[in-house]
């Protein structure tokens, strides 16, 4: 018998208000510090829902003014896209953020957290943050891709 190599993983169930997410698990390697505002990994079985790159404009394609307003509108747009598939924010398993200014993101962490929680609650999926030179829409400050899984 061989001993598995690599870190031991702790598999934690996510908090759920009802039975809608009974199979969702947060993947947290033992001995690793708990991340703040995101998960290291998520595991869930079910129907996959993905978005394209979503930006902070409204239904008339008017871009919100400023970084925080664009984040608020972007997250709202993602919640609306998820709802079209019958998914809710707690079904999110991954978010990939693309920002044009990392300092703008980092200096607004407290307010970003408030905006995020107001729209998605205290559910933190796996996340990545990438600084890019620009986005397709020149005035866009942030673009986010989302992956959700609706449990079976």
GIJOFEN-V840665 format. One record per pair of residues at least 6 apart in sequence whose C-alpha atoms are under 7 Angstrom apart, sorted by sequence separation. I is the first residue (numbers start at 1). J is the second residue. D is the distance in Angstrom with one decimal. If there is no record, write none. Layout:
((I,J,D) (I,J,D))
//
This chain:
((57,63,4.0) (64,70,5.1) (82,88,6.1) (56,63,5.7) (57,64,5.8) (56,64,5.9) (79,88,6.9) (14,24,6.0) (79,89,6.4) (13,24,6.1) (14,25,5.5) (13,25,4.5) (14,26,6.1) (28,40,6.2) (12,25,5.4) (13,26,6.1) (26,39,6.6) (27,40,6.2) (28,41,6.9) (11,25,6.1) (12,26,5.1) (27,41,4.7) (56,70,4.2) (11,26,5.9) (12,27,6.4) (26,41,5.9) (27,42,5.4) (56,71,6.2) (11,27,5.0) (26,42,4.7) (57,73,6.4) (10,27,6.2) (11,28,6.2) (25,42,5.6) (26,43,6.6) (56,73,4.6) (9,27,6.8) (10,28,5.1) (25,43,5.1) (56,74,4.2) (9,28,5.9) (10,29,5.3) (24,43,5.8) (25,44,6.3) (55,74,5.0) (9,29,4.0) (10,30,5.6) (24,44,4.5) (54,74,6.1) (8,29,5.8) (9,30,5.4) (23,44,5.5) (7,29,6.4) (8,30,5.7) (23,45,6.6) (54,78,6.9) (102,131,5.9) (95,125,6.9) (101,131,6.3) (89,120,5.2) (94,125,5.2) (95,126,6.5) (96,127,5.6) (97,128,6.1) (98,129,6.0) (99,130,6.3) (100,131,5.5) (93,125,4.7) (94,126,4.7) (95,127,4.8) (96,128,4.8) (97,129,4.7) (98,130,4.9) (99,131,4.9) (100,132,5.1) (90,123,5.8) (92,125,6.0) (93,126,6.0) (94,127,5.5) (95,128,6.5) (96,129,6.0) (97,130,6.1) (98,131,5.7) (99,132,6.0) (100,133,5.8) (98,132,6.3) (100,134,5.6) (100,141,5.6) (99,141,5.8) (100,142,6.6) (72,115,6.1) (76,119,6.6) (99,142,4.6) (68,112,7.0) (75,119,6.9) (98,142,5.6) (99,143,6.6) (97,142,7.0) (98,143,5.1) (97,143,6.0) (98,144,6.1) (97,144,4.5) (96,144,5.5) (97,145,6.7) (95,144,6.6) (96,145,5.2) (95,145,5.7) (96,146,6.6) (42,93,5.8) (95,146,4.6) (94,146,5.8) (95,147,6.5) (94,147,5.1) (93,147,5.8) (94,148,6.9) (92,147,5.8) (93,148,5.2) (92,148,4.0) (93,149,6.7) (91,148,5.1) (92,149,6.4) (91,149,5.4) (91,150,5.8) (87,150,6.0) (71,142,6.6) (70,142,6.9) (67,141,5.7) (42,125,6.7) (42,126,6.4) (39,124,5.9) (41,126,5.2) (55,140,6.8) (38,124,4.6) (39,125,5.2) (40,126,5.5) (37,124,5.8) (38,125,5.4) (39,126,4.5) (55,142,6.2) (38,126,5.5) (39,127,7.0) (55,143,4.7) (38,127,5.9) (54,143,5.3) (55,144,6.7) (53,143,5.7) (54,144,5.2) (53,144,5.3) (54,145,6.2) (53,145,4.7) (52,145,5.6) (51,145,5.7) (51,146,5.3) (50,146,5.7) (51,147,6.6) (50,147,4.5) (49,147,5.8) (50,148,6.3) (49,148,5.0) (48,148,5.9) (49,149,5.9) (48,149,4.5) (47,149,5.3) (48,150,6.5) (46,149,5.6) (47,150,5.0) (46,150,5.3) (47,151,6.5) (44,149,6.8) (46,151,4.3) (45,151,5.8) (46,152,4.9) (44,151,7.0) (45,152,6.8) (23,151,6.7) (21,151,5.8) (20,151,6.7))
//
